[in-house]
Amino acid sequence: MKEKRSKRSLVVIIIVVALMLLLMGTAILIVLKKKADSTGSSSHSMFSDEDATPGDGSRGDTSLDNTNADNIFSGVDVTPIEIKKNDSLRNVASENTIMIYMIGSNLESEAGAASLDLSEMIGSGVDTSKTNVVIFTGGASQWQFDVSSDKNYVVRVEGNKGYYLDGETSDIANMGEAGTLLGFLDFCTKNYKANHYSLIFWDHGSGPVYGYGVDELHKNDTMTYAELEAAMSASDFGKKKKLDFVGFDACLMASIEFADLFSDYADYMVASQEVEPGMGWNYSFLDTYNETSDPKAITRNIIDDFTSFYDQYASLMKNPMYTLSCMDLSKVKSVNAAVNDIFGDMYEGLGNSEYSSIVQARSATINCGSTAYGSKQDAIDQIDLGSVANEFGGMYAESAEKLNSAVDDFIIKQGSNISGTSGVCIYFPYDSQMFYQYYGSTAIDQISVADNYTTFVKAFATAWESDGEDVASFYTELEESTEASTEQPTEQPTEASTEANNRNCN
């Protein structure tokens, strides 16, 4: 609880850093707005200038631009980086290993937020004879903590005495690449063998379409959905033993898409639906490991310590919105099935001239991140999944009730000061149609959790381009493509065409 950090000096530091982060966010949003205005459009400021300042004072990334649209969905290299083991790596705990992948970004270089959290971990009171707290650093141009920006370091907490530097790279690795994450995971499973593992991602977040993290040393590279999936698939988790939980100390990552991805590799997931305040998580929860390794108890304490901190100090931080929830990943399939049903009803509704009613219901849903981004049009269409069930309940009562029930069963705990949130979001494009054009349309097949959802989103996008007048064209196109795919080829492909097809797969 926050009493552990109640000394006046620490409170002063917290307030100062919080104000710095808020000022960073305000300044960057103003810059983005001005740049958008100068181009004659204020609707999509995140795409207005490729030189816009990255990040903001929250854990969200408002710097998205269309110059990376081709790169973020390209092929994934999962070759693990090499991390040199240092002499300090000895006498490690064998019960718990908590792995923290910390991309410092501008949160560290401009406000020291990562260093503050590292100090928080050291002062948490966690018993390091039972629990390894292992942090991998990178992605920031400078650090206030005693690590440099020219290498990546493996930092291990040593009680309240300080820390060890157990490993380092020969040069700085890109924290936005799958191979970097995989190298860290492999280093941990080899050198910190334990009965229980958990993994926390620390930095900015931008939902399933754009991904996690901003490495400011590598052109603000992010780790995409595909890269996260590739790294986890190549790791020991899911093959030998699952993580107890995966957590995102980042914005906008509590989505059914990421829950679906990590359901193969972890039992629980903790993340925020909303833009997370720049101070992030309260790491005093780490001392929970002194009493138990039960992931339910630990994840509940993560949320309790998070909410108690912001409830206590909210007035000093301009009363930020917050959400944090824990998801039972064993229940993902039930949610996915319910998503498939309700979006199947929506798809049929489009064909029955219900476009306007669907738009009206969609517009009434909770659009997470839209307040921080400035408007729904400037946000990334992260829609609260429970509010989808609520707003479409009048149209599709049976499937809406099924979705509500599945979501309630899926969320085991939630902390939120926003009315109506359910604990999990889904990418449901409509308000930010330019974001869909540049990113969503390319990502939708990859991140989708249900076939009917994919089909509906593509049909819906066709409909909104003509304000609902051209829905039939999508159905015609879909029917023609389905017929074409079932036709047998009349001749064998030539050697030249076979080579071209192989190149298209690369």
Secondary structure as UniProt FT lines:
FT   HELIX           2..5
FT   HELIX           8..38
FT   TURN            39..40
FT   HELIX           45..47
FT   TURN            50..51
FT   HELIX           66..68
FT   TURN            69..70
FT   HELIX           71..73
FT   STRAND          84..85
FT   TURN            87..88
FT   STRAND          96..103
FT   HELIX           105..109
FT   TURN            110..111
FT   HELIX           113..122
FT   TURN            123..124
FT   TURN            128..130
FT   STRAND          131..138
FT   STRAND          153..158
FT   TURN            159..161
FT   STRAND          162..168
FT   TURN            175..176
FT   HELIX           178..191
FT   STRAND          196..202
FT   HELIX           207..210
FT   STRAND          212..215
FT   TURN            216..220
FT   STRAND          221..223
FT   HELIX           225..234
FT   TURN            237..240
FT   STRAND          243..249
FT   HELIX           256..262
FT   TURN            263..265
FT   STRAND          266..271
FT   TURN            278..279
FT   HELIX           283..290
FT   HELIX           295..313
FT   HELIX           314..317
FT   STRAND          323..328
FT   HELIX           329..331
FT   HELIX           332..351
FT   TURN            352..353
FT   HELIX           355..363
FT   STRAND          367..368
FT   HELIX           370..373
FT   TURN            376..378
FT   STRAND          382..384
FT   HELIX           385..391
FT   TURN            392..395
FT   HELIX           397..410
FT   STRAND          411..416
FT   TURN            419..420
FT   STRAND          425..427
FT   HELIX           433..435
FT   HELIX           436..440
FT   HELIX           441..447
FT   HELIX           451..465
FT   TURN            466..468
FT   HELIX           471..486
FT   HELIX           495..505
//
